[in-house]
Amino acid sequence: MAEISVVHTADNHLDYSFKYRHRLMDRKRDFWESFMEVLDYVLRVKPDLFLISGDLYHRINPRNPPRAHALRYFRMISQHTRIFMVGGHHDTPKSEAEGLSPLAVIEEAGYGRLFRNVGSVEAEELKVKGFHVCVSGMSYPHGWKPGVYNVSGIPIDGDINIFMVHGNIQGFPSYYESEPVIGADSFPRGLHYVAAGHLHKHQVDRVSGATVCYPGSTERTSFREYGDEKGFVHLTLDEDGLKELRFIKVRTRPMASVKIKVEGDVSIQSAIRGKLSSLTDREAMVRVKISGFVPRKVIDSYRREDILKEYEGKYFLFVLDDADLLPQEEKIPAVKFTSPLKAFQEYIDKLILEEKDEKEREILLIAR
């Protein structure tokens, strides 16, 4: 039986911004190399459709080198594969002042179709291997406020119907709070595949009969993604829906997150050294999270700058998070508060009791 072949990616974040400036260009290269694995795969297998569900670029005005590299690949891919795109949170303009999405350059060059509308659906119909395929989508709606929105007008006019979107979809776990959510009721019966972006963790589920898939990002953007595998998906569809879906991993920068809990009279430096002794990958990004309640003298002897200096050259990046390292509560002896006059009287009374000489006692009694 005939079926169409689709490669779906999202959240590639080319020209990534990295707050650790000494590693900025290296991290930009990491994001490009991970995405290049997707592009090389598409060139090799020649799917019918290549779907990019937003945040291809990390910003609205990426530098020229990543644009030029991407265009070179898209030109080659477009010779055998139809490319469809929607804008994401990072590469959709928020206003007219920001101009066009950088994805528009790919469309204007004739290499793909960008669904530019925000908050409303556009569609294109095409013939693929004898199937009438309807691909629709909308770009990220910056104007939406937090809440649940039902998207109307998703077409189901084809033998195979695909909808592309970038954002939170109801029912899918998200890192992002206080953002708009696309309601599950948006997807009509007869829709076969929802090519979603925005969530960086790969997730797949069925909603109203359609397969909803987040391929996840192709590189980790923060330590909260530690442990998540990164990649893209290759799927096949026919008029009955999804036939097969494979998650294909890409290589990423090694990452390690080490948690250390301390208590009592310990050496924080020694605790860190002990945990990191077996971590020898110099290309890794390493975060140490240290927490616990320790005596004040331990805090006073803790030398954060010395630890940073010791490990900054041992790894690609070393981050020390000690926000939850706190001093123990110390008991303060109770102090009896009294008036100066009362304190003086009590002092004189004490001297009178201790004085043996009668004349001195009389003087103290007069003073009292």
DRENDO-1510 file (C-alpha; in Angstrom, 1 decimal, always signed):
<recs>
REC; n; res; u; v; w
REC; 1; MET; +0.0; +0.0; +0.0 .
REC; 2; ALA; +1.2; +3.5; -0.8 .
REC; 3; GLU; +2.1; +5.9; +2.1 .
REC; 4; ILE; +3.8; +9.2; +2.3 .
REC; 5; SER; +7.1; +9.8; +4.1 .
REC; 6; VAL; +7.5; +12.8; +6.4 .
REC; 7; VAL; +10.4; +14.2; +8.5 .
REC; 8; HIS; +9.3; +16.5; +11.3 .
REC; 9; THR; +11.6; +18.7; +13.3 .
REC; 10; ALA; +11.2; +21.8; +15.6 .
REC; 11; ASP; +13.1; +24.0; +18.1 .
REC; 12; ASN; +16.5; +24.0; +16.4 .
REC; 13; HIS; +17.3; +27.4; +17.8 .
REC; 14; LEU; +20.0; +28.3; +15.3 .
REC; 15; ASP; +22.2; +31.2; +16.2 .
REC; 16; TYR; +21.5; +30.5; +19.9 .
REC; 17; SER; +22.2; +33.1; +22.5 .
REC; 18; PHE; +24.3; +31.8; +25.4 .
REC; 19; LYS; +24.9; +33.9; +28.6 .
REC; 20; TYR; +28.3; +32.4; +29.2 .
REC; 21; ARG; +30.0; +34.6; +26.6 .
REC; 22; HIS; +33.4; +32.8; +26.6 .
REC; 23; ARG; +31.6; +29.8; +25.1 .
REC; 24; LEU; +29.1; +31.6; +22.9 .
REC; 25; MET; +30.5; +30.7; +19.5 .
REC; 26; ASP; +31.1; +27.1; +20.5 .
REC; 27; ARG; +27.5; +26.7; +21.6 .
REC; 28; LYS; +26.2; +28.3; +18.4 .
REC; 29; ARG; +28.2; +25.7; +16.5 .
REC; 30; ASP; +26.7; +22.9; +18.6 .
REC; 31; PHE; +23.2; +23.9; +17.6 .
REC; 32; TRP; +24.1; +24.1; +13.9 .
REC; 33; GLU; +25.9; +20.7; +14.0 .
REC; 34; SER; +22.9; +19.0; +15.6 .
REC; 35; PHE; +20.5; +20.5; +13.1 .
REC; 36; MET; +22.9; +19.5; +10.3 .
REC; 37; GLU; +22.3; +15.9; +11.2 .
REC; 38; VAL; +18.6; +16.4; +10.5 .
REC; 39; LEU; +19.4; +18.1; +7.1 .
REC; 40; ASP; +21.8; +15.3; +6.1 .
REC; 41; TYR; +19.2; +12.7; +6.9 .
REC; 42; VAL; +16.6; +14.5; +4.8 .
REC; 43; LEU; +19.0; +14.7; +1.9 .
REC; 44; ARG; +19.8; +11.0; +2.2 .
REC; 45; VAL; +16.2; +9.5; +2.6 .
REC; 46; LYS; +14.4; +12.1; +0.4 .
REC; 47; PRO; +11.0; +12.2; +2.3 .
REC; 48; ASP; +8.0; +13.6; +0.6 .
REC; 49; LEU; +7.5; +16.3; +3.2 .
REC; 50; PHE; +9.9; +18.1; +5.6 .
REC; 51; LEU; +8.0; +19.9; +8.4 .
REC; 52; ILE; +9.7; +22.6; +10.6 .
REC; 53; SER; +7.4; +23.5; +13.5 .
REC; 54; GLY; +8.9; +26.8; +14.7 .
REC; 55; ASP; +12.0; +28.2; +16.3 .
REC; 56; LEU; +14.3; +27.2; +13.5 .
REC; 57; TYR; +16.1; +30.3; +14.6 .
REC; 58; HIS; +16.6; +31.5; +18.1 .
REC; 59; ARG; +15.9; +35.1; +17.3 .
REC; 60; ILE; +14.1; +37.2; +14.8 .
REC; 61; ASN; +17.3; +38.7; +13.4 .
REC; 62; PRO; +19.9; +35.8; +13.2 .
REC; 63; ARG; +23.3; +36.5; +11.8 .
REC; 64; ASN; +24.0; +35.9; +8.2 .
REC; 65; PRO; +26.2; +32.8; +8.5 .
REC; 66; PRO; +23.4; +30.5; +9.9 .
REC; 67; ARG; +21.0; +31.9; +7.3 .
REC; 68; ALA; +23.4; +31.2; +4.4 .
REC; 69; HIS; +24.1; +27.7; +5.6 .
REC; 70; ALA; +20.4; +26.9; +6.1 .
REC; 71; LEU; +19.5; +28.3; +2.6 .
REC; 72; ARG; +22.2; +26.2; +1.0 .
REC; 73; TYR; +20.7; +23.0; +2.5 .
REC; 74; PHE; +17.1; +24.1; +1.8 .
REC; 75; ARG; +18.0; +24.7; -1.9 .
REC; 76; MET; +19.2; +21.1; -2.2 .
REC; 77; ILE; +16.4; +19.6; -0.2 .
REC; 78; SER; +13.7; +21.4; -2.1 .
REC; 79; GLN; +14.7; +19.6; -5.3 .
REC; 80; HIS; +13.0; +16.4; -4.1 .
REC; 81; THR; +11.1; +17.3; -0.9 .
REC; 82; ARG; +8.3; +19.9; -0.1 .
REC; 83; ILE; +9.3; +22.0; +2.8 .
REC; 84; PHE; +6.6; +23.5; +5.1 .
REC; 85; MET; +7.2; +25.8; +8.1 .
REC; 86; VAL; +5.5; +27.8; +10.8 .
REC; 87; GLY; +7.1; +30.5; +12.9 .
REC; 88; GLY; +7.8; +29.9; +16.6 .
REC; 89; HIS; +8.1; +31.9; +19.8 .
REC; 90; HIS; +11.6; +33.1; +18.9 .
REC; 91; ASP; +11.4; +33.6; +15.1 .
REC; 92; THR; +7.9; +35.1; +14.7 .
REC; 93; PRO; +7.9; +38.9; +14.8 .
REC; 94; LYS; +6.0; +40.4; +17.7 .
REC; 95; SER; +5.2; +43.6; +15.8 .
REC; 96; GLU; +5.6; +45.4; +12.5 .
REC; 97; ALA; +8.7; +47.1; +13.8 .
REC; 98; GLU; +10.5; +43.7; +14.0 .
REC; 99; GLY; +9.7; +43.1; +10.3 .
REC; 100; LEU; +9.5; +39.7; +8.7 .
REC; 101; SER; +10.3; +36.3; +10.2 .
REC; 102; PRO; +13.7; +35.0; +9.0 .
REC; 103; LEU; +11.8; +32.0; +7.7 .
REC; 104; ALA; +10.2; +34.3; +5.1 .
REC; 105; VAL; +13.6; +34.4; +3.4 .
REC; 106; ILE; +13.4; +30.7; +2.8 .
REC; 107; GLU; +9.9; +31.1; +1.3 .
REC; 108; GLU; +10.9; +34.1; -0.8 .
REC; 109; ALA; +13.8; +32.1; -2.2 .
REC; 110; GLY; +11.3; +29.5; -3.4 .
REC; 111; TYR; +12.5; +26.7; -1.2 .
REC; 112; GLY; +9.5; +26.2; +1.1 .
REC; 113; ARG; +6.1; +27.4; +2.3 .
REC; 114; LEU; +5.7; +29.4; +5.4 .
REC; 115; PHE; +2.3; +29.7; +7.1 .
REC; 116; ARG; +2.7; +33.2; +8.3 .
REC; 117; ASN; -0.7; +33.9; +9.8 .
REC; 118; VAL; -0.7; +34.1; +13.6 .
REC; 119; GLY; -3.7; +32.8; +15.4 .
REC; 120; SER; -5.5; +31.8; +12.2 .
REC; 121; VAL; -5.0; +28.9; +9.9 .
REC; 122; GLU; -3.6; +28.8; +6.3 .
REC; 123; ALA; -3.5; +25.7; +4.1 .
REC; 124; GLU; -2.0; +24.2; +1.0 .
REC; 125; GLU; -3.2; +21.2; -0.9 .
REC; 126; LEU; -0.9; +19.0; -3.0 .
REC; 127; LYS; -0.8; +15.6; -4.7 .
REC; 128; VAL; +1.7; +13.1; -3.2 .
REC; 129; LYS; +1.9; +9.5; -4.5 .
REC; 130; GLY; -1.7; +9.7; -5.6 .
REC; 131; PHE; -2.9; +11.1; -2.3 .
REC; 132; HIS; -4.7; +14.4; -1.9 .
REC; 133; VAL; -2.6; +15.9; +1.0 .
REC; 134; CYS; -3.8; +19.0; +2.9 .
REC; 135; VAL; -1.1; +20.7; +5.0 .
REC; 136; SER; -2.2; +23.6; +7.2 .
REC; 137; GLY; -0.7; +25.6; +9.9 .
REC; 138; MET; -0.3; +28.9; +11.8 .
REC; 139; SER; +2.6; +30.7; +13.3 .
REC; 140; TYR; +3.0; +31.6; +17.0 .
REC; 141; PRO; +0.4; +34.1; +18.3 .
REC; 142; HIS; +2.3; +36.5; +20.5 .
REC; 143; GLY; -0.9; +38.4; +21.1 .
REC; 144; TRP; -2.6; +35.6; +22.9 .
REC; 145; LYS; -2.8; +35.9; +26.7 .
REC; 146; PRO; -2.6; +33.0; +29.2 .
REC; 147; GLY; -5.6; +30.7; +28.8 .
REC; 148; VAL; -7.1; +28.0; +26.7 .
REC; 149; TYR; -7.8; +28.8; +23.0 .
REC; 150; ASN; -9.7; +26.6; +20.5 .
REC; 151; VAL; -8.3; +27.0; +17.0 .
REC; 152; SER; -11.0; +27.0; +14.4 .
REC; 153; GLY; -10.9; +26.3; +10.7 .
REC; 154; ILE; -8.3; +23.5; +10.6 .
REC; 155; PRO; -9.2; +21.9; +7.2 .
REC; 156; ILE; -9.7; +18.2; +6.7 .
REC; 157; ASP; -10.2; +18.3; +2.9 .
REC; 158; GLY; -7.5; +15.8; +2.0 .
REC; 159; ASP; -7.0; +12.1; +2.0 .
REC; 160; ILE; -4.2; +12.9; +4.5 .
REC; 161; ASN; -4.5; +16.0; +6.7 .
REC; 162; ILE; -1.7; +17.6; +8.6 .
REC; 163; PHE; -1.7; +20.6; +10.9 .
REC; 164; MET; +1.4; +22.5; +12.0 .
REC; 165; VAL; +1.6; +24.6; +15.1 .
REC; 166; HIS; +4.0; +26.0; +17.7 .
REC; 167; GLY; +2.8; +26.3; +21.3 .
REC; 168; ASN; +1.4; +24.4; +24.3 .
REC; 169; ILE; -1.3; +21.9; +23.5 .
REC; 170; GLN; -3.7; +20.9; +26.3 .
REC; 171; GLY; -2.8; +17.7; +28.0 .
REC; 172; PHE; +1.0; +17.8; +27.3 .
REC; 173; PRO; +3.4; +18.5; +30.2 .
REC; 174; SER; +5.2; +21.8; +29.7 .
REC; 175; TYR; +8.0; +23.7; +31.4 .
REC; 176; TYR; +6.3; +26.9; +30.5 .
REC; 177; GLU; +3.8; +28.5; +32.9 .
REC; 178; SER; +1.4; +31.4; +32.2 .
REC; 179; GLU; +1.3; +30.9; +28.5 .
REC; 180; PRO; -1.6; +30.3; +26.1 .
REC; 181; VAL; -2.7; +26.7; +25.6 .
REC; 182; ILE; -4.3; +25.3; +22.4 .
REC; 183; GLY; -7.4; +23.4; +23.4 .
REC; 184; ALA; -7.7; +19.7; +22.6 .
REC; 185; ASP; -11.1; +20.4; +21.0 .
REC; 186; SER; -9.3; +22.3; +18.3 .
REC; 187; PHE; -8.5; +19.2; +16.3 .
REC; 188; PRO; -11.4; +17.9; +14.2 .
REC; 189; ARG; -12.1; +14.2; +13.4 .
REC; 190; GLY; -10.4; +13.5; +10.1 .
REC; 191; LEU; -7.1; +15.2; +11.1 .
REC; 192; HIS; -4.3; +12.7; +10.9 .
REC; 193; TYR; -1.2; +14.4; +12.3 .
REC; 194; VAL; -0.4; +17.5; +14.3 .
REC; 195; ALA; +3.2; +18.5; +13.8 .
REC; 196; ALA; +3.8; +20.5; +17.0 .
REC; 197; GLY; +6.8; +22.6; +18.3 .
REC; 198; HIS; +7.7; +24.6; +21.4 .
REC; 199; LEU; +8.1; +21.8; +23.9 .
REC; 200; HIS; +11.7; +20.7; +23.9 .
REC; 201; LYS; +11.0; +17.2; +25.2 .
REC; 202; HIS; +9.9; +14.6; +22.7 .
REC; 203; GLN; +6.3; +13.6; +23.3 .
REC; 204; VAL; +3.6; +11.7; +21.3 .
REC; 205; ASP; -0.1; +11.2; +22.1 .
REC; 206; ARG; -3.5; +10.9; +20.4 .
REC; 207; VAL; -6.0; +13.7; +20.6 .
REC; 208; SER; -9.4; +13.5; +19.0 .
REC; 209; GLY; -8.2; +10.7; +16.8 .
REC; 210; ALA; -5.1; +12.6; +15.5 .
REC; 211; THR; -1.5; +11.8; +16.4 .
REC; 212; VAL; +0.0; +14.8; +18.1 .
REC; 213; CYS; +3.8; +14.9; +18.1 .
REC; 214; TYR; +6.4; +17.1; +19.6 .
REC; 215; PRO; +9.8; +16.0; +18.2 .
REC; 216; GLY; +11.6; +18.0; +20.8 .
REC; 217; SER; +14.6; +20.3; +20.3 .
REC; 218; THR; +17.7; +19.2; +18.6 .
REC; 219; GLU; +20.1; +20.5; +21.3 .
REC; 220; ARG; +19.6; +21.3; +25.0 .
REC; 221; THR; +19.0; +24.9; +25.7 .
REC; 222; SER; +19.4; +24.7; +29.5 .
REC; 223; PHE; +20.2; +22.3; +32.4 .
REC; 224; ARG; +16.5; +21.6; +33.0 .
REC; 225; GLU; +16.7; +19.5; +29.8 .
REC; 226; TYR; +19.4; +17.3; +31.3 .
REC; 227; GLY; +18.6; +13.7; +30.6 .
REC; 228; ASP; +16.3; +14.4; +27.7 .
REC; 229; GLU; +17.3; +12.7; +24.4 .
REC; 230; LYS; +17.3; +15.1; +21.5 .
REC; 231; GLY; +16.4; +14.4; +17.9 .
REC; 232; PHE; +13.6; +14.5; +15.3 .
REC; 233; VAL; +11.0; +12.1; +13.9 .
REC; 234; HIS; +10.5; +10.2; +10.6 .
REC; 235; LEU; +6.9; +9.1; +10.1 .
REC; 236; THR; +4.7; +7.5; +7.4 .
REC; 237; LEU; +1.0; +8.3; +6.8 .
REC; 238; ASP; -1.8; +7.0; +4.6 .
REC; 239; GLU; -5.5; +7.8; +4.5 .
REC; 240; ASP; -6.1; +5.8; +7.7 .
REC; 241; GLY; -3.5; +7.9; +9.6 .
REC; 242; LEU; -0.2; +7.2; +11.2 .
REC; 243; LYS; +1.5; +4.0; +10.0 .
REC; 244; GLU; +4.9; +4.3; +11.7 .
REC; 245; LEU; +6.8; +6.9; +13.7 .
REC; 246; ARG; +10.5; +6.7; +14.6 .
REC; 247; PHE; +12.4; +9.1; +16.9 .
REC; 248; ILE; +15.9; +9.6; +15.5 .
REC; 249; LYS; +18.5; +10.8; +18.0 .
REC; 250; VAL; +21.1; +13.4; +17.2 .
REC; 251; ARG; +24.4; +14.0; +18.9 .
REC; 252; THR; +24.5; +16.8; +21.4 .
REC; 253; ARG; +27.0; +18.4; +23.8 .
REC; 254; PRO; +27.5; +16.1; +26.8 .
REC; 255; MET; +25.8; +17.4; +29.9 .
REC; 256; ALA; +26.0; +16.4; +33.6 .
REC; 257; SER; +24.0; +17.7; +36.6 .
REC; 258; VAL; +25.4; +16.7; +40.0 .
REC; 259; LYS; +23.5; +17.1; +43.2 .
REC; 260; ILE; +25.3; +17.2; +46.5 .
REC; 261; LYS; +23.5; +17.4; +49.9 .
REC; 262; VAL; +25.7; +18.3; +52.8 .
REC; 263; GLU; +25.1; +18.5; +56.6 .
REC; 264; GLY; +27.1; +18.9; +59.7 .
REC; 265; ASP; +30.8; +19.8; +60.0 .
REC; 266; VAL; +32.0; +19.0; +56.5 .
REC; 267; SER; +34.4; +20.4; +53.9 .
REC; 268; ILE; +32.3; +21.6; +51.0 .
REC; 269; GLN; +35.3; +21.6; +48.7 .
REC; 270; SER; +36.1; +18.0; +49.5 .
REC; 271; ALA; +32.4; +17.0; +49.0 .
REC; 272; ILE; +32.5; +18.5; +45.5 .
REC; 273; ARG; +35.9; +17.0; +44.6 .
REC; 274; GLY; +34.6; +13.6; +45.6 .
REC; 275; LYS; +31.5; +13.8; +43.4 .
REC; 276; LEU; +33.4; +15.1; +40.4 .
REC; 277; SER; +36.4; +12.7; +40.6 .
REC; 278; SER; +34.8; +10.2; +38.2 .
REC; 279; LEU; +33.5; +12.9; +35.7 .
REC; 280; THR; +36.4; +13.3; +33.3 .
REC; 281; ASP; +34.7; +14.4; +30.0 .
REC; 282; ARG; +36.4; +17.7; +29.2 .
REC; 283; GLU; +33.7; +18.5; +26.5 .
REC; 284; ALA; +30.8; +18.3; +29.0 .
REC; 285; MET; +28.7; +21.1; +30.5 .
REC; 286; VAL; +28.7; +20.4; +34.2 .
REC; 287; ARG; +26.4; +21.9; +36.8 .
REC; 288; VAL; +26.8; +21.2; +40.5 .
REC; 289; LYS; +23.8; +21.9; +42.8 .
REC; 290; ILE; +24.9; +21.9; +46.4 .
REC; 291; SER; +22.3; +22.1; +49.2 .
REC; 292; GLY; +21.9; +21.6; +52.9 .
REC; 293; PHE; +22.2; +23.2; +56.4 .
REC; 294; VAL; +25.7; +23.5; +57.8 .
REC; 295; PRO; +27.3; +25.3; +60.8 .
REC; 296; ARG; +28.3; +28.9; +60.3 .
REC; 297; LYS; +32.0; +28.1; +60.4 .
REC; 298; VAL; +31.6; +25.8; +57.4 .
REC; 299; ILE; +30.0; +28.6; +55.4 .
REC; 300; ASP; +32.8; +30.9; +56.5 .
REC; 301; SER; +35.5; +28.5; +55.3 .
REC; 302; TYR; +33.7; +27.9; +52.0 .
REC; 303; ARG; +35.7; +29.4; +49.1 .
REC; 304; ARG; +33.3; +29.6; +46.1 .
REC; 305; GLU; +35.8; +31.4; +43.8 .
REC; 306; ASP; +38.5; +28.8; +44.5 .
REC; 307; ILE; +36.1; +26.0; +43.3 .
REC; 308; LEU; +35.2; +27.9; +40.2 .
REC; 309; LYS; +38.8; +28.5; +39.4 .
REC; 310; GLU; +39.7; +24.8; +40.0 .
REC; 311; TYR; +37.1; +23.4; +37.7 .
REC; 312; GLU; +36.5; +26.0; +34.9 .
REC; 313; GLY; +39.4; +24.6; +32.9 .
REC; 314; LYS; +38.4; +20.9; +33.4 .
REC; 315; TYR; +35.1; +21.1; +31.5 .
REC; 316; PHE; +33.6; +22.9; +28.6 .
REC; 317; LEU; +31.4; +24.7; +31.1 .
REC; 318; PHE; +31.2; +24.6; +34.9 .
REC; 319; VAL; +28.3; +26.0; +36.8 .
REC; 320; LEU; +28.1; +26.0; +40.6 .
REC; 321; ASP; +24.6; +26.5; +42.1 .
REC; 322; ASP; +24.8; +27.0; +45.8 .
REC; 323; ALA; +21.6; +29.0; +46.4 .
REC; 324; ASP; +20.3; +26.2; +48.7 .
REC; 325; LEU; +23.5; +26.0; +50.9 .
REC; 326; LEU; +22.4; +27.6; +54.1 .
REC; 327; PRO; +23.7; +28.1; +57.7 .
REC; 328; GLN; +22.2; +26.1; +60.5 .
REC; 329; GLU; +20.1; +28.0; +63.1 .
REC; 330; GLU; +22.3; +28.7; +66.1 .
REC; 331; LYS; +20.9; +29.0; +69.6 .
REC; 332; ILE; +21.6; +32.4; +71.1 .
REC; 333; PRO; +21.8; +32.4; +75.0 .
REC; 334; ALA; +18.8; +34.1; +76.6 .
REC; 335; VAL; +19.6; +37.6; +77.8 .
REC; 336; LYS; +17.8; +39.1; +80.8 .
REC; 337; PHE; +16.7; +42.7; +79.9 .
REC; 338; THR; +16.2; +45.2; +82.7 .
REC; 339; SER; +16.4; +49.0; +83.4 .
REC; 340; PRO; +19.8; +50.6; +84.1 .
REC; 341; LEU; +18.6; +51.6; +87.6 .
REC; 342; LYS; +17.5; +48.1; +88.4 .
REC; 343; ALA; +20.7; +46.6; +87.1 .
REC; 344; PHE; +22.7; +49.0; +89.3 .
REC; 345; GLN; +20.7; +48.1; +92.4 .
REC; 346; GLU; +21.2; +44.4; +91.7 .
REC; 347; TYR; +25.0; +45.0; +91.2 .
REC; 348; ILE; +25.2; +46.9; +94.5 .
REC; 349; ASP; +23.2; +44.2; +96.4 .
REC; 350; LYS; +25.7; +41.6; +95.1 .
REC; 351; LEU; +28.6; +43.7; +96.4 .
REC; 352; ILE; +26.9; +44.1; +99.8 .
REC; 353; LEU; +26.5; +40.4; +100.1 .
REC; 354; GLU; +30.1; +39.7; +99.3 .
REC; 355; GLU; +31.6; +42.6; +101.4 .
REC; 356; LYS; +33.1; +41.5; +104.8 .
REC; 357; ASP; +34.1; +45.0; +106.1 .
REC; 358; GLU; +31.3; +46.6; +108.0 .
REC; 359; LYS; +32.3; +50.2; +107.1 .
REC; 360; GLU; +32.4; +49.3; +103.4 .
REC; 361; ARG; +29.0; +47.7; +103.7 .
REC; 362; GLU; +27.6; +50.8; +105.2 .
REC; 363; ILE; +29.0; +52.9; +102.4 .
REC; 364; LEU; +27.4; +50.5; +99.8 .
REC; 365; LEU; +24.1; +50.6; +101.6 .
REC; 366; ILE; +24.2; +54.5; +101.5 .
REC; 367; ALA; +25.0; +54.3; +97.8 .
REC; 368; ARG; +22.1; +51.9; +97.2 .
</recs>
